[in-house]
Amino acid sequence: MKKLIILLTISTLSTSAMAEETSWLDSLKNLVGMGETKEQTVEMPSADGLVELLTSSLNVDTDQASGGMGAIFNYVKNHVSVEQFSQLAKSLPGVDGLVSQMPDVSKLSSGGGLGGLLDKAAQYSESLKSINDLKKQFEALGLKPEMISSFISSAHGYLDNEQSQSAKQVFADGLGKLLG
């Protein structure tokens, strides 16, 4: 009787397992490394993927994510060679589209106070001017300038994969003066 119960149990389990896409035997083979390996598709990094990451992780809308990253990539573009930025654009399709979405703040002033002092200082330093423009672009998007570091950190993490190593390096090189 015991043998009959065991045979019925094994028969039932194997029949129901075979009905599933992956049987228990396939699962066991995969566990010990003997199963068939399915090709995993690795999604290539893109500007759209980065924007999606920013909207989901930083609680910003698509326009803010696109404009903010466009402003940051514009900063990078102005601080690396044309060849380096071209390499970044090849590694991260859509970067040029992001740059075109950054707000134009060339005619804005920060008014008085500390913002006014930064505007004055920016007249004498190209580095301060580009930092001031980046700050204004974030403000024009309704973002706090403190979020610049969150955008940079998220983008750096997004580029931290095998396919994006050259883009990650150019990104870091371009931000060197901002972060240094």
Secondary structure, 3 states (H helix, E strand, C coil): CHHHHHHHHHHHHHHHHHHCCCCHHHHHHHHCCCCCCCCCCCCCCCHHHHHHHHHHHHCCCHHHHHHHHHHHHHHHHCCCCHHHHHHHHHHCCCHHHHHHCCCCCCCCCCCCHHHHHHHHHHCCCHHHHHHHHHHHHHHHCCCCCCHHHHHHHHHHHHCCCHHHHHHHHHHHHHHHHHHC
